[in-house]
């Protein structure tokens, strides 16, 4: 069984990111950062960038994007940084963290039941 992104050719991943292995230290993206497209894809755009813009028509978490693109999260963050620098996406963190112990317990029970 192959795992998304793990079994991809390293050459392909290197090409996607222009040789970058890590995103910049000031990268605002973490797993739960919500990303929203600020424009539509344009002709000639890298296919992964265009796919991200289509997937982020509505707020979408970084981890969801990586799963949909079947790419490692680190590569997805680099691609998102490119789009953010170009003003093609915006990023924001979820507004409110869940801190209610009862809600967290219910989530844990639900996950265990899967």
C-alpha positions in Angstrom: 0.0 0.0 0.0 1.4 3.4 -0.9 1.2 6.4 1.3 0.4 9.8 -0.1 3.5 11.7 -0.8 5.9 9.2 0.7 6.3 7.0 -2.3 6.5 9.9 -4.8 9.7 10.3 -6.7 12.1 12.7 -4.8 12.8 14.3 -8.2 9.2 15.2 -8.6 9.0 16.8 -5.2 12.2 18.6 -5.8 10.9 20.0 -9.1 7.5 21.1 -7.5 9.3 23.2 -4.9 12.1 24.5 -7.1 14.6 22.7 -4.9 13.4 24.0 -1.6 13.2 21.4 1.1 11.7 23.6 3.8 9.4 26.6 4.0 10.8 29.9 5.4 11.0 30.2 9.1 8.3 33.0 9.1 5.9 30.7 7.3 2.4 31.3 8.8 1.1 27.8 8.0 0.6 25.0 10.4 -1.7 21.9 10.1 -4.9 23.7 11.0 -4.3 27.1 9.3 -7.3 27.8 7.1 -6.4 28.8 3.5 -8.8 30.8 1.2 -8.2 31.5 -2.5 -8.1 35.2 -3.4 -8.3 34.6 -7.2 -9.0 31.9 -9.7 -6.2 29.8 -11.4 -4.7 31.4 -14.4 -3.3 29.9 -17.6 0.3 28.8 -17.3 0.2 28.4 -13.6 1.9 25.3 -12.0 -0.7 22.6 -11.8 -0.4 22.1 -8.1 -0.8 25.9 -7.5 -4.0 25.8 -9.7 -5.3 22.8 -7.8 -4.8 24.6 -4.4 -6.7 27.6 -5.7 -9.6 25.4 -6.8 -9.6 23.5 -3.5 -9.5 26.7 -1.4 -12.6 28.3 -2.9 -13.9 27.8 0.7 -11.7 27.9 3.8 -9.7 24.7 3.8 -7.1 23.4 6.4 -3.5 22.9 5.3 -3.7 19.2 6.4 -6.8 18.7 4.2 -5.0 20.3 1.2 -2.0 18.0 1.6 -4.3 15.0 1.7 -6.3 16.1 -1.4 -3.1 16.8 -3.3 -1.5 13.6 -2.0 1.7 15.5 -1.1 3.6 15.7 2.1 2.5 18.6 4.4 6.0 20.2 4.1 5.8 20.4 0.3 2.2 21.7 0.6 3.4 24.5 2.9 6.1 25.5 0.4 3.5 25.7 -2.4 1.2 27.7 -0.1 4.0 30.1 0.7 4.5 30.8 -3.0 0.8 31.6 -3.4 0.7 33.7 -0.2 3.7 35.7 -1.4 1.9 36.3 -4.8 -1.3 37.4 -3.0 -3.3 34.5 -4.4 -4.3 33.0 -1.1 -4.9 34.3 2.4 -4.3 32.4 5.6 -5.9 32.5 9.0 -6.0 30.4 12.1 -9.3 29.0 13.4 -10.9 31.7 15.6 -11.6 29.7 18.7 -9.8 26.7 20.1 -11.8 24.1 21.8 -10.9 24.0 25.4 -14.1 22.5 26.9 -13.0 19.2 28.5 -16.4 17.7 27.8 -16.2 18.4 24.1 -12.7 17.1 23.9 -13.8 13.9 25.7 -16.6 13.4 23.2 -14.2 13.9 20.3 -11.9 11.3 21.8 -14.7 8.8 22.3 -15.8 9.4 18.7 -12.3 8.8 17.4 -12.0 5.6 19.4 -15.3 4.3 17.9 -14.0 4.7 14.4 
